Amino acid sequence: MSLPRLLQPAPAGGGVRPARAETAAKLLYRALKAEIVSMRRKPGEPIVEREIAARYGVSRTPVREAILRLADEALVDIFPQSGTFVAKIPLAALPETILVRGALEQLTAKLAAQAATDEQVTELYELIERQRRMQKAGNRDRFHEADEAFHASIAQAAGHPGIWILIQQVKIQVDRYRRLTLPVPGRMARVLQEHAAIVRAIEARDPPRAAAAMAAHLEGLSASIADVRDLNPDYFVDDARQPVVAK
C-alpha cells in the first residue's frame, strides 16, 4: 500500500512528524491492514510496535491505536506476556462468510443482468482481459486487484454499489484465504472462465443464469478450503476464538 507523504517510512537520520496522532493512527491502521489482508504479513508473524514506529517515524501511541483497532477486527492477536501477532485465519468463520457473500453477490449479478448498460458490460469484459494479462505475467497481486474491481463493477452495474461496501466489511478473512488459493495450479484460469460465464449471462439479460454463474463461482472457494489449509497449515486456526487483547 502506498502511504500518504505524512506517513512514508522514515528516512535514515530522521523521522516524519504527523500532523496529528489521530491521523497517524488511521493511516497506520490502513497500511497494516493492507499488509495483513494481502498476506505480506503472514498469519502468526510477530508485530513489533517499536519497529513499526521507527519505520514510519512516529511515536508508539498511534501504532498501538492502529493495532488495537486491527485486534477488534480479529486481524491481530494480542497476548499479555507473549506479544502481538498477525492473527491466523479462522477456519470456522470461512464457510459462513462465503455463504453470506454468495447470497449478496448472487443478488448483484441478478440485478446487473436486468440493469447493466452496454458500456458496463464492456467494462466487465475489459476487467477479465486485465486479469488474463496479470495471469500471463504471473502477477497475483494485480490479478487480485482486478478481481476485486470486477465484483465491485457488477454491484455498480446492478445499481447498488453499497452492497459491495457491505461485502467488503464481512469478507476480510476470506480475502486472506483467497490470496492463498491463487498459487493453486489452474486456479486463476478457472476464475477467468467463471467470470466470463457471469458476464455472458449479464450480457444475455438472463438474471437466473447470472445468479447461478455467480453461485458456482463463489462455491469454489468453499470447496478449496481443506486443500488450501493442508498446503498452509501454519496459517490457519481451527476455532473462531476471540483474541486476548491487552488493555
LUMDOVO-994397 format. One record per residue (C-alpha): residue number from 1; residue in one letter; x, y, z. Coordinates in steps of 0.02 Angstrom, whole numbers, plus 50000, padded with zeros to 5 digits. Example, Ala and Ser with C-alpha at 12.3 -4.5 7.8 and 13.67 -1.06 7.14 Angstrom:
<drenkes>
i;aa;px;py;pz
1;a;50615;49775;50390
2;s;50684;49947;50357
</drenkes>
This chain:
<drenkes>
i;aa;px;py;pz
1;m;50000;50000;50000
2;s;50067;50172;49956
3;l;50058;50285;50106
4;p;50022;50471;50102
5;r;50176;50577;50123
6;l;50126;50608;50303
7;l;50169;50428;50345
8;q;50301;50373;50224
9;p;50433;50264;50308
10;a;50557;50374;50398
11;p;50718;50415;50306
12;a;50884;50373;50385
13;g;50931;50502;50514
14;g;50760;50575;50546
15;g;50575;50540;50566
16;v;50419;50615;50493
17;r;50308;50708;50614
18;p;50124;50676;50579
19;a;50006;50823;50593
20;r;49901;50733;50724
21;a;49918;50568;50816
22;e;49739;50526;50767
23;t;49781;50547;50583
24;a;49939;50442;50601
25;a;49841;50303;50687
26;k;49712;50298;50546
27;l;49846;50293;50411
28;l;49944;50160;50503
29;y;49786;50058;50525
30;r;49753;50060;50338
31;a;49934;50020;50296
32;l;49948;49875;50418
33;k;49777;49808;50368
34;a;49828;49808;50185
35;e;49988;49714;50229
36;i;49891;49583;50328
37;v;49749;49557;50204
38;s;49871;49546;50058
39;m;49972;49417;50157
40;r;50129;49523;50152
41;r;50120;49499;50340
42;k;50092;49315;50365
43;p;49975;49237;50495
44;g;50071;49207;50656
45;e;50204;49335;50614
46;p;50256;49446;50761
47;i;50209;49629;50757
48;v;50336;49739;50847
49;e;50272;49912;50890
50;r;50442;49994;50905
51;e;50495;49932;50733
52;i;50337;50000;50652
53;a;50356;50165;50744
54;a;50536;50180;50684
55;r;50491;50133;50506
56;y;50361;50269;50491
57;g;50442;50398;50604
58;v;50301;50409;50731
59;s;50281;50378;50916
60;r;50218;50211;50978
61;t;50049;50286;51029
62;p;49971;50289;50853
63;v;50048;50120;50818
64;r;49963;50050;50972
65;e;49797;50128;50923
66;a;49807;50052;50749
67;i;49850;49880;50819
68;l;49704;49885;50942
69;r;49586;49926;50800
70;l;49653;49779;50699
71;a;49631;49668;50851
72;d;49448;49719;50858
73;e;49432;49654;50679
74;a;49517;49489;50725
75;l;49666;49526;50613
76;v;49787;49541;50758
77;d;49804;49439;50918
78;i;49874;49523;51073
79;f;49931;49403;51208
80;p;49985;49477;51375
81;q;50162;49424;51421
82;s;50185;49344;51250
83;g;50172;49478;51116
84;t;50070;49536;50969
85;f;50048;49430;50813
86;v;49956;49431;50648
87;a;49801;49326;50684
88;k;49786;49159;50598
89;i;49641;49133;50479
90;p;49492;49058;50574
91;l;49433;48905;50479
92;a;49265;48903;50568
93;a;49221;49077;50504
94;l;49256;49046;50319
95;p;49105;48942;50263
96;e;48979;49061;50342
97;t;49065;49215;50270
98;i;49072;49137;50097
99;l;48887;49094;50113
100;v;48841;49274;50158
101;r;48948;49344;50019
102;g;48873;49220;49896
103;a;48696;49272;49938
104;l;48736;49456;49915
105;e;48833;49432;49754
106;q;48702;49321;49676
107;l;48584;49466;49704
108;t;48700;49593;49621
109;a;48729;49476;49473
110;k;48542;49453;49452
111;l;48508;49640;49461
112;a;48654;49678;49344
113;a;48575;49562;49215
114;q;48421;49671;49225
115;a;48502;49842;49230
116;a;48679;49841;49158
117;t;48713;49956;49012
118;d;48813;49902;48860
119;e;48957;50009;48923
120;q;48956;49922;49091
121;v;48957;49751;49008
122;t;49106;49807;48904
123;e;49194;49864;49062
124;l;49168;49691;49140
125;y;49246;49608;48988
126;e;49392;49729;48998
127;l;49421;49683;49179
128;i;49427;49499;49131
129;e;49557;49542;48999
130;r;49657;49636;49130
131;q;49653;49482;49241
132;r;49708;49375;49094
133;r;49859;49488;49066
134;m;49903;49477;49251
135;q;49887;49289;49246
136;k;50008;49279;49100
137;a;50127;49396;49190
138;g;50115;49292;49349
139;n;50065;49447;49447
140;r;49948;49380;49580
141;d;49930;49546;49671
142;r;49868;49636;49515
143;f;49760;49487;49471
144;h;49676;49502;49641
145;e;49652;49690;49620
146;a;49567;49663;49452
147;d;49460;49527;49532
148;e;49401;49650;49664
149;a;49364;49781;49531
150;f;49264;49651;49433
151;h;49149;49611;49579
152;a;49132;49794;49626
153;s;49084;49836;49447
154;i;48945;49707;49450
155;a;48871;49791;49603
156;q;48887;49957;49514
157;a;48801;49888;49359
158;a;48663;49820;49472
159;g;48631;49997;49531
160;h;48677;49954;49711
161;p;48861;49992;49741
162;g;48827;49997;49928
163;i;48806;49808;49926
164;w;48990;49792;49880
165;i;49038;49903;50026
166;l;48941;49787;50141
167;i;49025;49635;50064
168;q;49196;49710;50094
169;q;49156;49730;50277
170;v;49116;49546;50301
171;k;49245;49461;50190
172;i;49412;49514;50266
173;q;49460;49339;50323
174;v;49402;49266;50157
175;d;49515;49389;50066
176;r;49666;49321;50158
177;y;49614;49144;50117
178;r;49583;49190;49934
179;r;49762;49251;49918
180;l;49818;49075;49962
181;t;49709;48997;49827
182;l;49790;49093;49683
183;p;49952;48989;49676
184;v;49849;48828;49664
185;p;49877;48759;49488
186;g;49734;48804;49373
187;r;49650;48920;49499
188;m;49673;49084;49403
189;a;49620;49004;49238
190;r;49463;48937;49322
191;v;49423;49110;49393
192;l;49435;49184;49218
193;q;49316;49053;49149
194;e;49192;49081;49289
195;h;49199;49270;49271
196;a;49167;49254;49085
197;a;49015;49145;49119
198;i;48945;49278;49236
199;v;48968;49418;49110
200;r;48893;49317;48967
201;a;48737;49291;49073
202;i;48729;49476;49116
203;e;48752;49521;48932
204;a;48612;49400;48885
205;r;48496;49486;49011
206;d;48467;49320;49097
207;p;48453;49354;49286
208;p;48431;49172;49345
209;r;48581;49117;49241
210;a;48687;49262;49305
211;a;48645;49219;49486
212;a;48683;49035;49456
213;a;48850;49077;49374
214;m;48897;49186;49522
215;a;48845;49050;49644
216;a;48952;48921;49554
217;h;49100;49041;49554
218;l;49095;49075;49741
219;e;49055;48896;49790
220;g;49228;48851;49727
221;l;49301;48947;49874
222;s;49215;48832;49998
223;a;49268;48678;49903
224;s;49451;48728;49912
225;i;49463;48763;50099
226;a;49528;48592;50151
227;d;49659;48585;50013
228;v;49723;48761;50047
229;r;49730;48726;50234
230;d;49831;48568;50204
231;l;49954;48666;50097
232;n;49971;48805;50228
233;p;49933;48726;50397
234;d;50027;48858;50497
235;y;49916;48997;50430
236;f;49751;48931;50499
237;v;49670;48904;50667
238;d;49531;48778;50690
239;d;49424;48878;50810
240;a;49348;49051;50797
241;r;49409;49108;50967
242;q;49420;49291;51010
243;p;49597;49357;51034
244;v;49654;49405;51207
245;v;49680;49592;51199
246;a;49792;49679;51324
247;k;49714;49837;51392
</drenkes>
